[in-house]
Amino acid sequence: MGEFDLITRYFARPVSNDGGTVALGVGDDCAILTPTPGHQWLVSTDMLVEGRHFLSTVLPQRLGHKALAVNLSDLAASGGTPKACFLSLALPRVDEGFLAGFSEGLFALADAHGVVLAGGDTTAGPLNLNITIMGEVPHGQALLRSGARPGDDIWVSGSLGDARLALEVFRGTVALTGEQFDAVRLAMELPQPRVALGVALRGVASSAIDVSDGLAGDLNHILRRSGVGAHLRLADLPRSAVLGGMTEDLQRMCLLTGGDDYELVFTAPPEAADQVLAAGRRAATPVSRVGRIEAQAGLRVLDGDGRELDLALQSFDHFQS
């Protein structure tokens, strides 16, 4: 099967001519997109490399889902509404079973969020998946990393740490029952991007970022861009019952530096707490208040008695981890 037959069979879909964002999609030199008046584009891209970001044993359907989910998570952190995406795909060989499963998982999530695959590229090479996502936000309403202020509360969506716990099972450092492993593996392979929550937080949150490389490292991006510090209350970090049954050291590592959570960490003034909780309810996503922004630089982690813990907070680094 040649490149263009591959694209036609697995990735070309008709584009509706109902006046939506994508006026022309797959099949031409360029896609044609039409922005909504009064809105700004949001654009992000993420690459997934076999052996670095996913295991060779992952089901193709789940890989298709995750390839798009990690991009949608970036969009969620900016409060954006998804519109279109572009896929660049390198394949060691044409594997029709893989392509059928991958495209099935990709399109299932795309359809759930109203995303049109508008173009991309394919080539031969080591398995490598790159998606660029495009979305919209009303002018001036994007959530940024630079808006946190001293006194703001720090919030986290969902729960943290299960994806890293699943990775430790794959590495052989942790043993779980089959049911427990299935639960945490879902977090690793089928993350749910918090798009609805990001939209609901527009005008409420003062800053936001998605948790992809670990809570401590990603929160530090907010702190640096905002010129502030913070403390986190370890006991308040949301976790599953499975992770809660692990040793304290393992819990800390998974919660603070594990990565691959694709939850949102965001800040909001204390007086907006009811609005944050209402946003969580509208998005059907639990939110937990886990700390406070401070004027003093740096990130501190407190135990249940309010004492600062001496922890090495090294999050995932694509060139060092």
FIVEXDREN-822894 format. One record per residue (C-alpha): residue number from 1; x, y, z. Coordinates in steps of 0.05 Angstrom, whole numbers, plus 5000, padded with zeros to 4 digits. Example, Ala and Ser with C-alpha at 12.3 -4.5 7.8 and 13.67 -1.06 7.14 Angstrom:
pos  east  north  up
1  5246  4910  5156
2  5273  4979  5143
***
This chain:
pos  east  north  up
1  5000  5000  5000
2  5027  5068  4981
3  5027  5132  5021
4  4966  5163  4988
5  4926  5099  4990
6  4943  5094  5065
7  4918  5165  5077
8  4854  5155  5037
9  4837  5089  5070
10  4851  5106  5143
11  4851  5182  5152
12  4811  5217  5098
13  4740  5235  5119
14  4690  5282  5085
15  4688  5352  5114
16  4620  5382  5127
17  4604  5445  5086
18  4560  5475  5140
19  4603  5536  5151
20  4647  5504  5205
21  4720  5519  5219
22  4749  5470  5168
23  4729  5492  5098
24  4778  5443  5064
25  4813  5385  5098
26  4854  5324  5078
27  4872  5318  5004
28  4901  5385  4983
29  4968  5420  4993
30  4939  5461  5050
31  4877  5459  5093
32  4832  5519  5094
33  4808  5542  5162
34  4758  5597  5179
35  4765  5628  5248
36  4703  5649  5287
37  4697  5725  5289
38  4720  5754  5356
39  4763  5693  5373
40  4837  5677  5376
41  4871  5613  5351
42  4904  5567  5401
43  4956  5521  5371
44  4998  5466  5405
45  5037  5405  5382
46  5061  5342  5416
47  5104  5285  5392
48  5101  5213  5418
49  5161  5168  5405
50  5158  5093  5415
51  5201  5072  5475
52  5202  5143  5501
53  5129  5161  5509
54  5093  5094  5499
55  5108  5020  5503
56  5107  4974  5442
57  5053  4932  5477
58  5000  4987  5478
59  4938  4973  5437
60  4934  5014  5373
61  4865  5041  5392
62  4893  5067  5458
63  4953  5097  5423
64  4908  5134  5374
65  4868  5160  5433
66  4929  5182  5473
67  4963  5216  5413
68  4904  5264  5408
69  4889  5267  5483
70  4957  5296  5501
71  4945  5353  5452
72  4874  5365  5475
73  4902  5369  5546
74  4945  5428  5525
75  4884  5461  5494
76  4845  5449  5558
77  4899  5484  5599
78  4888  5546  5556
79  4812  5544  5561
80  4804  5529  5487
81  4749  5498  5446
82  4779  5445  5399
83  4769  5453  5324
84  4820  5417  5281
85  4883  5375  5283
86  4940  5354  5238
87  4975  5286  5242
88  5046  5270  5221
89  5059  5195  5225
90  5124  5156  5214
91  5116  5081  5207
92  5169  5026  5203
93  5123  4990  5154
94  5051  4991  5131
95  5013  4950  5183
96  4939  4952  5166
97  4918  4923  5233
98  4956  4977  5270
99  4929  5032  5224
100  4857  5009  5231
101  4862  5008  5307
102  4901  5073  5312
103  4853  5112  5268
104  4793  5082  5305
105  4820  5107  5372
106  4840  5175  5343
107  4773  5188  5310
108  4732  5165  5370
109  4764  5218  5414
110  4763  5270  5357
111  4689  5260  5347
112  4676  5266  5422
113  4708  5335  5421
114  4687  5360  5353
115  4757  5357  5323
116  4767  5350  5248
117  4831  5317  5222
118  4849  5370  5170
119  4915  5345  5143
120  4985  5320  5159
121  5040  5276  5131
122  5063  5204  5130
123  5132  5173  5119
124  5173  5111  5132
125  5215  5110  5195
126  5216  5091  5269
127  5146  5095  5298
128  5134  5168  5314
129  5068  5205  5323
130  5061  5280  5320
131  4995  5318  5325
132  4984  5392  5321
133  4918  5415  5352
134  4882  5479  5337
135  4827  5511  5378
136  4793  5576  5393
137  4781  5621  5452
138  4744  5688  5456
139  4792  5745  5447
140  4832  5757  5511
141  4802  5699  5550
142  4857  5647  5543
143  4883  5617  5608
144  4958  5630  5615
145  5014  5608  5660
146  5031  5680  5680
147  4970  5701  5720
148  4981  5670  5789
149  4983  5719  5847
150  5003  5713  5921
151  4943  5688  5960
152  4912  5649  5902
153  4890  5578  5917
154  4921  5521  5877
155  4873  5469  5850
156  4881  5402  5815
157  4830  5364  5773
158  4816  5289  5778
159  4870  5248  5812
160  4945  5242  5804
161  4997  5188  5802
162  4963  5127  5772
163  4999  5131  5705
164  5067  5130  5739
165  5045  5073  5783
166  5027  5033  5721
167  5096  5048  5692
168  5129  5021  5755
169  5089  4956  5747
170  5115  4950  5675
171  5185  4963  5701
172  5177  4908  5753
173  5188  4951  5814
174  5115  4946  5839
175  5067  4887  5841
176  4991  4897  5837
177  4932  4851  5829
178  4904  4844  5759
179  4844  4889  5775
180  4888  4942  5806
181  4936  4941  5747
182  4878  4947  5697
183  4853  5009  5734
184  4920  5046  5735
185  4937  5024  5664
186  4875  5060  5639
187  4903  5125  5668
188  4969  5113  5631
189  4940  5092  5564
190  4872  5127  5560
191  4880  5196  5593
192  4817  5239  5591
193  4833  5311  5570
194  4797  5362  5614
195  4771  5405  5557
196  4703  5420  5588
197  4736  5441  5653
198  4785  5487  5617
199  4727  5522  5582
200  4688  5528  5647
201  4748  5560  5681
202  4753  5618  5633
203  4744  5682  5672
204  4752  5643  5738
205  4823  5614  5740
206  4882  5662  5743
207  4931  5612  5712
208  4932  5541  5688
209  4976  5486  5659
210  4965  5412  5645
211  5003  5360  5685
212  5044  5321  5635
213  5114  5319  5665
214  5095  5316  5739
215  5057  5363  5785
216  5118  5394  5817
217  5153  5409  5751
218  5091  5434  5715
219  5069  5478  5774
220  5139  5507  5774
221  5127  5532  5703
222  5069  5573  5730
223  5111  5599  5788
224  5168  5621  5743
225  5123  5654  5691
226  5082  5689  5746
227  5143  5708  5789
228  5115  5676  5852
229  5125  5616  5898
230  5077  5565  5928
231  5066  5510  5978
232  5030  5444  5967
233  4995  5403  6021
234  5016  5332  6007
235  4956  5303  6044
236  4907  5341  6000
237  4934  5316  5933
238  4879  5273  5902
239  4897  5200  5891
240  4863  5134  5876
241  4851  5080  5928
242  4903  5037  5892
243  4958  5090  5898
244  4935  5106  5969
245  4953  5035  5989
246  5026  5042  5968
247  5085  5064  6011
248  5091  5137  6028
249  5155  5145  5986
250  5122  5114  5925
251  5060  5157  5933
252  5102  5220  5938
253  5141  5202  5875
254  5079  5185  5835
255  5039  5246  5858
256  5093  5299  5852
257  5140  5278  5797
258  5107  5218  5762
259  5080  5253  5700
260  5031  5229  5646
261  4971  5250  5688
262  4941  5300  5638
263  4901  5333  5693
264  4898  5409  5702
265  4933  5447  5757
266  4907  5518  5762
267  4902  5577  5809
268  4844  5622  5829
269  4832  5676  5881
270  4802  5648  5947
271  4737  5686  5935
272  4728  5647  5870
273  4726  5579  5906
274  4651  5570  5895
275  4659  5587  5821
276  4715  5536  5815
277  4672  5482  5847
278  4614  5501  5802
279  4660  5496  5741
280  4680  5426  5763
281  4607  5405  5769
282  4591  5433  5700
283  4649  5394  5671
284  4633  5331  5711
285  4704  5333  5737
286  4725  5332  5810
287  4771  5389  5832
288  4813  5392  5896
289  4845  5452  5930
290  4917  5430  5945
291  4958  5492  5962
292  4969  5567  5961
293  5010  5616  5919
294  5060  5656  5959
295  5105  5716  5946
296  5168  5678  5967
297  5200  5643  5908
298  5204  5567  5905
299  5158  5508  5915
300  5149  5478  5984
301  5113  5413  6001
302  5081  5408  6070
303  5063  5346  6110
304  4998  5337  6148
305  5024  5379  6206
306  5045  5437  6162
307  5120  5420  6164
308  5161  5429  6102
309  5187  5363  6073
310  5258  5357  6047
311  5243  5327  5978
312  5281  5323  5912
313  5229  5345  5862
314  5257  5323  5795
315  5203  5317  5742
316  5207  5283  5674
317  5257  5312  5625
318  5257  5287  5553
319  5333  5290  5549
320  5351  5268  5620
321  5297  5221  5646
***
